[in-house]
Amino acid sequence: MATSKIKKGDTVKVITGKDKGKEGKVLSVNDNKVLVEGVNTITKHTKASQANPKGGIIHQEAALDISNVMYVYKGKPTRVGFTTVEGKKGTKKVRVAKSTGEVID
């Protein structure tokens, strides 16, 4: 399994597109797409169902390409890299903020 530079729960900033400059929390990551809270909202027309008896128009977030967002570290957008860290149980691959070189998690 490939390690993703952006993970669920990260704060990201949109760097291109109609929502350029907006920040939000990542709700999900699928392959090369991310779903960001409050960003790239679309209107969807829904048919009445048991779950939604009235139907009508709902607003929801649509997926963005992962290349259109940047990780926000200490209030500033930064690129993310990887490095190996020696631990008690051997080596571990961790994410690093490229602007400062600090370990993210």
Backbone hydrogen bonds, N-H to C=O, Kabsch-Sander energy under -0.5 kcal/mol:
donor,donor_aa,acceptor,acceptor_aa,energy
9,G,26,V,-2.3
10,D,7,K,-1.8
12,V,10,D,-0.5
12,V,24,G,-2.7
13,K,70,M,-2.7
14,V,22,K,-2.8
15,I,68,N,-2.6
16,T,68,N,-0.8
20,K,17,G,-1.5
21,G,14,V,-2.9
22,K,19,D,-2.0
24,G,12,V,-2.1
26,V,10,D,-2.7
27,L,35,L,-3.6
28,S,35,L,-1.1
30,N,33,K,-2.7
33,K,30,N,-3.0
34,V,64,L,-2.8
35,L,28,S,-2.3
36,V,34,V,-0.6
37,E,25,K,-2.8
39,V,36,V,-1.7
42,I,60,Q,-3.3
44,K,58,I,-3.3
46,T,44,K,-0.6
46,T,56,G,-3.6
49,S,52,N,-2.1
56,G,46,T,-2.0
58,I,44,K,-2.8
60,Q,42,I,-2.3
62,A,40,N,-2.1
64,L,34,V,-3.1
66,I,32,N,-2.8
68,N,65,D,-2.0
69,V,66,I,-1.1
70,M,13,K,-2.4
71,Y,78,T,-0.7
72,V,11,T,-2.6
73,Y,71,Y,-0.6
73,Y,76,K,-2.9
76,K,73,Y,-1.4
78,T,71,Y,-3.0
81,G,96,V,-2.9
83,T,94,V,-2.0
85,V,92,K,-2.9
87,G,90,G,-2.3
90,G,87,G,-1.2
92,K,85,V,-2.0
94,V,83,T,-2.9
94,V,92,K,-0.5
96,V,81,G,-2.6
97,A,102,E,-2.6
98,K,79,R,-2.4
98,K,96,V,-0.6
101,G,97,A,-3.2
104,I,95,R,-2.4
105,D,95,R,-0.7
